[in-house]
Amino acid sequence: MQARSFFNPNNRRLFPKPVGFGCVWVLILACFSQPAISAEQNTEATQYGYSNLYGELTPTQVFALMKNMDAMVMLYANREKPELARTLPRRINFVEGYAPEEVFVALNSLADHIDALAKKGGVEPVRRVTRESDKAIPAEVFLLAGACLDTMAATMYKSDPSTPLGDFYSNRSSSRAKTPSHVYALVDLLDRKLTILLGEDDKQDKVGTDGYEDTQTDYR
């Protein structure tokens, strides 16, 4: 599993300030991690998995990154394609029973769309994360989500260096713990938004009666 530092437009590598690589991950994990469990406990000791390298990172923390990504995508839409911004889907399609591996696969699909935007701006593509085993755990999902956020931020910074991006790296809190299904559904929403922004699908999003909160108005 490859580590990936979060984007900083000042030096294009580290976040939140130019400190050593190890210090960066200490800061990031201090914001997003829960207390680590003992080394004697194995993957089965937690609900979603444990990484000996990164400790325990949960779907709730991945969801926080995706909320930041959603806000960034909406800023991009309003700035670059205002005629499409109001047509973008707002509601999350309800799903259940999903695992981190399925979220990991969905994030790779989202990364393909982000790569398309990055290519137009001359920005390097999303740096993919390699699984340590056959199925991804939340730590790997978290790293890939952060890499997606990095590339989107770099793309926006390249087109307009005056764009403030720091707020999109905040640890947005949730009143309820999230599951991989919540994360998958939000990633799916982002994928649908970028599909429209990239011009691959000009159909209006069909909003059903089922779903989670409207992510533009309720980030509990």
N, C-alpha and C positions, 0 to 999 in steps of 0.2 A: 504494500500500500504506500503510494508516494505521497509525501507531505506537500502541501501547497500553501504558500503564504498569501494573505489577502492583499488586494490591490491598494496601492497608495499612489496617487497621481504625482506626488512630489519626487518619488524615486522609483516608481513603477514596480516596486517589489514588496515592500513591507508595510504592515499596518499594525498599530496606528501611527508609529513614528519610527525613524530609522534606528532600530536597535538590532542586536544580533538575532539570527534566525531562531535559535532556541528560546530566546526571550519572547519573541513574537508568539510562539505557540503557547508559552506560559500565559501570556496575556489573553489570547483567544480562548484557551481552554478554561481559564479562570472565569471568564464571562459566561461560557456556555456549558461547562461541565458540572455535574453533581459530584459529591465526594467519591473518590475512587474506592472500590472494594479491594479486599486483600488479594495478594498474588495467589493464594491457595485456591481461591474461588475460580471456577472455570466458566466457560461461556453459558452453561446452563444455569448459573447462579443468578443471572439477571433475566428480565423478561425478553429483551431483544438482543442481547449479546454484549460481550466485553472484549476490548482490545488491550493486550498487554502494553502496547505502545501509547495509546491515547486514553485508556481508561474507558469509562462508560459515558457514551454520548447518546442521547435519547431522541426519539422522533419529535418531541416537543421543541428541542433545540434546532433540529433541521427545519421544522415548520417556521421557526422564527427567521431563519435565513431566507426561506421562500417568501415570507411576507415582505421582507426587504426587497427581494427580487421583483415581486408584484408591483410595489411602489415605484421601483426603478423603471420597469417596463411601461407603466402608465405615464411617467415623466417623459420617457422616450417618445411614446405615442403622441402626447400632447405637443411636444416640441417638433418632432420630425414629420408626423402625419396627422395633424389635427383633424383632418376630414374623416379619418377612420377612428379616432379616439373614442367618440361617443357610440360607435357601433360595436365596440369590443365586448365580449362576454364578461359578465360580472359575477355570475353565480357558479358555485362549485357543484358539480354533479356528485351525488351521494354514492359512495362505495363502501364496502366493508370487507374485512377478512384479508386485507393485503399485508404482505410481509416486506421487510427492508429490501430484499432482493428485487421485488417488483418496483419499488420506488427507485432503486438504483438504475434499473433498465429504463424507466420513464425519464429519469434525469439525463441519461445519455441521449435520449431522443430530443429532449429540450436543448441539450448542449449542441446538437446538430443545427438547430435553428439559430442559436446564439452564434455559432460559427459562421453562419451565412451573413448575419449582420456584421460580425467582426471582419469578415473578408472584404466587405464593401468599404470598410473604414481603414483597411490595411493593418488590422490588429491580429495578433497571434490567436489561434483557435483555443478553445477550452482545453486545459490540460487534464486528460483523463486520469482516473484513479484505478489502480489495479487491485482486485480483490485478494485478500490473504488466503481465502479458501473458496470453496465452490459457490457459496452464497454470501452476498454482501451483508455486513452488519452496519448499524447506525453510524459508527465512526467513519466508515467509508462513504456512506451516503452523505454525511455531513461535509466531508472533504470535497466531494464532487459538487455538492450544492455551493460551497464556498468558491470553488473554481469557476462555476457558472457565473456567480455574482462578480467575481474578479474581472472576467472577460467582458461582461456587460458594462461594468464600470469603466474599463479601459476604452471600450468602444465609444461610450458617451463622452469621455474625457478627450478622446482624439478629435471628435467633431466639434467640441466646445470646451476648451480648457478651463473656462470660467465656471463650469457646472459644479455646484457644491455636491459632493458625494459622501461626506462623512456620515450623514444621518442614515444612509442606507446600510451602514455596518453596525447599527445599534442592536442590542439584544432585546427585541420586542417581547414583552411578556404575554402570557396567555393565562386566563383565569381557570382553564381546564387543561389537563394533560392531553397531549395529542398522541395518536397512534399512527403507524405507517399508512393506514387508510386515509387519514386526514392529509398527510403529506402528499400521498399519491394524487389525491383529488385536487390539491392546490397546484401541483406540478402539471397536471392535465389542463387546468385552467390557463396556466401560463403558456403551455404548448399551443392551445387554441388561439390565444391572443397573438402570439408570434406568427402563427400560420397566417392569420389575417394581415398582420403588418408586413409580412413578406410577400403578400399578394398571391399566396398559394390557394387561398379559399376566400371568396368574396361573399359567402353566405352568412346571413345573420345568425348569431348563436341562438339556438332554441332553448329557452329556459323552462325546465320542468317544475313540477310541484315539489319534488324532493331535492334536497341539497343542504349544504352547510350554510353558514352565514354569508351574506354578501361581503366579499373581502374588501370592498372599497369603503364600507361604512361600519363594519363591525370586526374589529381585530381582537376580540376577547381571548 
